[in-house]
Amino acid sequence: MISLNSSILKSVNTRLNLIILALVLIFTLFCLPGFSYLSLSSRVLGTKQPEYELLNYQHYPIPQIDSKTPPVLSAQSFILIDSTSNTTLLAKNQYLRIYPASITKLATALTALNVYSLDEIVTITESYHLGKVMGLQPGEKITVKNLISALLVYSANDAAVSLASHHPQGVSGFLKEMNLITTKYNLTGTHFTNVDGIHQTNHYSTVFDLAQIARISVKNPVLKEAVKTKTLTVSDLSDQITHRLVSTNELLGVVPEIEGLKTGWTPEAGGCFVGLININGHYLISVVAQSADRFADTRLLVDWSKSHLTYSAYQP
């Protein structure tokens, strides 16, 4: 009888020990930070970080305008948008087909930044003399970064063509990459047939699409830095050939709110300008096209923004 009771007690003790061990394991899994089941589950399922981000998300300030009456511009088409929210503040003929002239080079620069590394070396194969050029020489070796800078600061056509020619599939392959940008962002009013903006009938855009390309562009720090550069000297790899370049943007250093972006002109396109405007830390993008005075028109948009635009906190 005693032997039987002893066996029963041993069995009970074993079960109790197992239960205690199980409880300890459960406690460890749920309570210790390094081995927490909840912590592991959050990492595996990807829920912890997004929850944190949602809790700490701050909505962008809301642009408010007290007048929708635009200034009187010479431009036949124009648009002014808030870059952060992509809100259209003012517009006229924003979807009308226009010729983009050298504003094309924003898309050229974006494409080069997508397909090449900045320190990649481009060997100039031939001279290019059509339109505004920086004087690249056959055999000259120069970095992609220097060519992009020259493209944006000086609007150098030979820099644009050299970048495109460097593509493994040549200029046609580079152009396909450029037009992929319009497809990706559903910019149906734009089609590129060249990389420098020289007039061609089937090379067109709209001020709405150009504002969107500009908005994408300024998210790239290399591009954003280049477009606010007033003067620049770039050299080939040997430092034997130098190119001193002055920005085509006449508002840089003159209108404090202007921090870029890109000029354009052909007889068919008229004057074009995309402006990056900083109003008290809030960035706007302006586009004027078919303008008799692209810089005066942009000044009017800056003045209008300073007088009629404010920002308010988001109220859910």
Secondary structure as the mmCIF struct_conf table of DSSP 4:
data_model
#
loop_
_struct_conf.conf_type_id
_struct_conf.id
_struct_conf.beg_label_comp_id
_struct_conf.beg_label_asym_id
_struct_conf.beg_label_seq_id
_struct_conf.end_label_comp_id
_struct_conf.end_label_asym_id
_struct_conf.end_label_seq_id
HELX_RH_AL_P HELX_RH_AL_P1 ILE A 2 CYS A 31
TURN_TY1_P TURN_TY1_P1 PRO A 33 PHE A 35
HELX_RH_AL_P HELX_RH_AL_P2 TYR A 37 LEU A 45
TURN_TY1_P TURN_TY1_P2 GLY A 46 GLY A 46
HELX_RH_AL_P HELX_RH_AL_P3 LYS A 48 ASN A 56
HELX_LH_PP_P HELX_LH_PP_P1 HIS A 59 PRO A 61
STRN STRN1 ILE A 62 ILE A 65
BEND BEND1 ASP A 66 ASP A 66
BEND BEND2 SER A 74 SER A 74
BEND BEND3 GLN A 76 GLN A 76
STRN STRN2 SER A 77 ASP A 82
TURN_TY1_P TURN_TY1_P3 SER A 83 ASN A 86
STRN STRN3 THR A 87 LYS A 92
BEND BEND4 ASN A 93 ASN A 93
TURN_TY1_P TURN_TY1_P4 GLN A 94 TYR A 95
BEND BEND5 LEU A 96 LEU A 96
STRN STRN4 ILE A 98 ILE A 98
HELX_RH_3T_P HELX_RH_3T_P1 ALA A 101 ILE A 103
HELX_RH_AL_P HELX_RH_AL_P4 THR A 104 VAL A 115
BEND BEND6 TYR A 116 TYR A 116
TURN_TY1_P TURN_TY1_P5 LEU A 118 ASP A 119
STRN STRN5 ILE A 121 THR A 123
BEND BEND7 GLU A 126 GLU A 126
BEND BEND8 LEU A 130 LYS A 132
TURN_TY1_P TURN_TY1_P6 PRO A 138 GLY A 139
STRN STRN6 LYS A 141 THR A 143
HELX_RH_AL_P HELX_RH_AL_P5 VAL A 144 VAL A 153
TURN_TY1_P TURN_TY1_P7 TYR A 154 TYR A 154
HELX_RH_AL_P HELX_RH_AL_P6 ASN A 157 SER A 165
TURN_TY1_P TURN_TY1_P8 HIS A 166 HIS A 166
BEND BEND9 HIS A 167 HIS A 167
TURN_TY1_P TURN_TY1_P9 PRO A 168 GLN A 169
HELX_RH_AL_P HELX_RH_AL_P7 GLY A 170 LYS A 184
TURN_TY1_P TURN_TY1_P10 TYR A 185 ASN A 186
TURN_TY1_P TURN_TY1_P11 THR A 188 GLY A 189
STRN STRN7 HIS A 191 HIS A 191
BEND BEND10 THR A 193 THR A 193
BEND BEND11 VAL A 195 ASP A 196
TURN_TY1_P TURN_TY1_P12 THR A 201 ASN A 202
STRN STRN8 TYR A 204 SER A 205
HELX_RH_AL_P HELX_RH_AL_P8 VAL A 207 SER A 217
TURN_TY1_P TURN_TY1_P13 VAL A 218 LYS A 219
BEND BEND12 ASN A 220 ASN A 220
HELX_RH_AL_P HELX_RH_AL_P9 PRO A 221 VAL A 227
TURN_TY1_P TURN_TY1_P14 LYS A 228 LYS A 228
BEND BEND13 LYS A 230 LYS A 230
STRN STRN9 THR A 231 SER A 235
TURN_TY1_P TURN_TY1_P15 LEU A 237 SER A 238
BEND BEND14 ASP A 239 ILE A 241
STRN STRN10 THR A 242 VAL A 246
BEND BEND15 THR A 248 THR A 248
TURN_TY1_P TURN_TY1_P16 GLU A 250 VAL A 254
BEND BEND16 VAL A 255 VAL A 255
TURN_TY1_P TURN_TY1_P17 PRO A 256 GLU A 257
STRN STRN11 ILE A 258 THR A 266
TURN_TY1_P TURN_TY1_P18 PRO A 267 ALA A 269
STRN STRN12 GLY A 270 ILE A 279
TURN_TY1_P TURN_TY1_P19 ASN A 280 GLY A 281
STRN STRN13 HIS A 282 SER A 291
BEND BEND17 ALA A 292 ASP A 293
HELX_RH_AL_P HELX_RH_AL_P10 ARG A 294 HIS A 308
STRN STRN14 LEU A 309 SER A 312
#
